[in-house]
Structure formats: structure tokens, C-alpha cells
Amino acid sequence: MATAKFKEASPYVKPKPSPPAEDYIYDKYIKDLALKTDNQQESVVRVALFGVGRAGTIHLTNILSNTRSEILYIVDDVESNWPNMRQRWRLDNVTFLTSKQSAKVFKDPKVDAVVVASPTYTHEEIVIKALEAKKAVFCEKPIAENISDTVKCYEIAKKSGQPLFCAFNRRFDPSYSNVRDRVRNGEVGHIHTIKTVSRDSPLPTVDYLKMSGGIFHDCIVHDIDMVTWVLGEYPDKVSVLADANVPEIKAIDDFDTIGIVMHFPSGTIGMIDISRNSTYGYDQRLEVFGPKGMVKAENEQPTFVHQYDLHGVSTAPIWYSFASRFMNGYRREFDHFLDIIHGKAESSVKAKEILAVSKIATACEESARTGKVVNLKWVANELPENN
């Protein structure tokens, strides 16, 4: 009876508690339950998808599962996959084309948007043709294989009046975006250090790596973007050590193990830890440290069951790969793209941000190959405002 005095009134007579802001899934459920019709006044965005490989498969499932979009075309050169694709996703009303037949997409006025998930070397041509045909464009990074060609793509987008959205899906990950919100709210004060760990799983095929554009522009751009996006600041110097411990990767003049240190004008030090081959799962972490404390996003797991026995405590491994770990980020990213098309949002990924990340990645590769610290000079208007 010692705790009887702590009894409270019935919860039914007390104010109903609000759900935590972090529970974004419950928030969507409430809107669904309330039959919110905000989106019903929108036209369905009709999409053509270029490439159904590592990233394209993710985009295909998101397009199909989103009530705001419809897929009209799939452009993919592996024709032997078409029958199984059609059957797997019930694509009876979808037109399949090879890249040589893709002009049909650009000429079709029913196509509102193009999603580009084809090999890196094909991006620029598809982006330009789509924009010139007045289609909105969602493009996996990189938009083009160098900065000058990327600038040209954004200039064409501005001239055409159509959005060119470059996919940096980690910005839309609930954990990573929450870290940024806390940093921007001053919860740890001025940042002294920011660290990312990005270790890939499974090891990509050599065929993929050969056409990926190299680890700096294929992989590390995500971490550079995350660091600069959280800080709202860009480095003035970078120092990189890199090696290839996998012989097949060394043979194509690429790297698989990289350590990056970045210095920022405010005094912040950024660190990036990269590996192409993590045998225990897709290791993705973000940590920010300052005088008021630390905030971090840890690895996530498919389940949180713990087993106890004489050998100790065991639990599930971390997510195996990017498709599972960043599933929610990919979904939220595509929804943001649809909001951009309908004029409900401005793109949260700006052209100057993409160009700055590409410049930093190029400097990092230069440092890795020369063994020198590389200074970065930024000219007026080169960096985004209000970042």
C-alpha cells in the first residue's frame, strides 16, 4: 500500500497527450484515418523511369506505391528482364523501351516527370533531353560527370522552367534529419567535430565500380553532403589518406578504404570514415560534438529482440544494405519531389549545394592521389545562401 498515495485520476478525465513529433509514421496514419484530401486536388504525376538496377528498383517500388504517381514508361536495356519485371509488379499498362527508343518518352506529352537511375555516364544526356522536353527531372547523383556539365544542366533547367532534383536521400532519413534539426537548434552549441561512418555492404561488383565514377563521386559525396548540410558551412581545406585493400579495386585505380579530415572556417573539424566492404552489415553513423554535448545517429536494426543465454546477449545485426537502411529516406525523398512538381515546396537540394559537394569531392580525390592537403577557395556567389 506504500504507493497507493500516488494514484492519479483516470486518464479519461485528463488532457489527452499529444504524440511525439518524432513519430512521423503515426502522423501519416492520423491523416489517413481522418481522410485528409489535400492531395486529391492534385493531378497524378505520370513518370518515365530510366534504369531498373540498384537504385532504379527502389524508385520503381516507390513510384508504384505512391498514390500521387503513375508509371508510364520503363527504359532499360536488359530486355531479358522485361517479362519478369512486368509480371513481378503487374506492369501490364507500362511501355518498355530500350535507350535507343527513348525519344518516345521525351515526345509524349503525357509524361510529366523523368526519374534517372541509369548508369552514371548516361545521366547528362537524359537530363538534358527531359528538361528540353519540359519534363521535371529526378536524377540519381551525379547529374553529370564533371562540374561544368552539371552547371549546364542546371542552366537548362532554369531556362525550361522545370525542376532538376538531385537525389541525396540521406537528407530525408528521419534520424539524420533529426540530428541536423538539433544542431541547428543549438542543442550542442558551436560544433567542434562532426563525424560520419559509411561502410558499404555488400561489396559492390567490379562491373558496377567500373562505371560508378569512382568512390569519391559515387559514394563519398553522400557523406560530404551530410557534413556540409548539417553544419551549413563548407571546408577551406581537406586532407585525405586512401588505399585499396581489395586487389580488384586496386586494379581499376580506385580505392576501398578512405579517411578524410576537413577543416572549416569556423574552427569545426569534419571526419569521414569510408569502406567499400563491411562484412557485418551496412554501417552508417553520424556524430556531432560541441561544448553543450553530443548528438548522434546510430546504426539501426531490423528488430530489437534480445536473446539471453550463457554465452551472453545477442540481438539482430544492423541493416544489410542501403535499400533497407534508407528505405524511409527514399520514400520521403520521392514525396518531396512530387511536392516540388505541384508547387507545394521548393527543392531542399539546391544547385549550388550539389556543385559545392562535387568540388569538395574532387579536392578530396586530389588529396588522396597526391598525398597533399588541398586548399579550397570559394568565390563570391559560389556557395548557397542561408544554408
Summary of the structure (lengths in Angstrom):
residues: 387
radius of gyration: 22.9
end to end distance: 57.7
largest distance: 80.4
contacts: 1151
relative contact order: 0.12
helix: 40%
strand: 21%
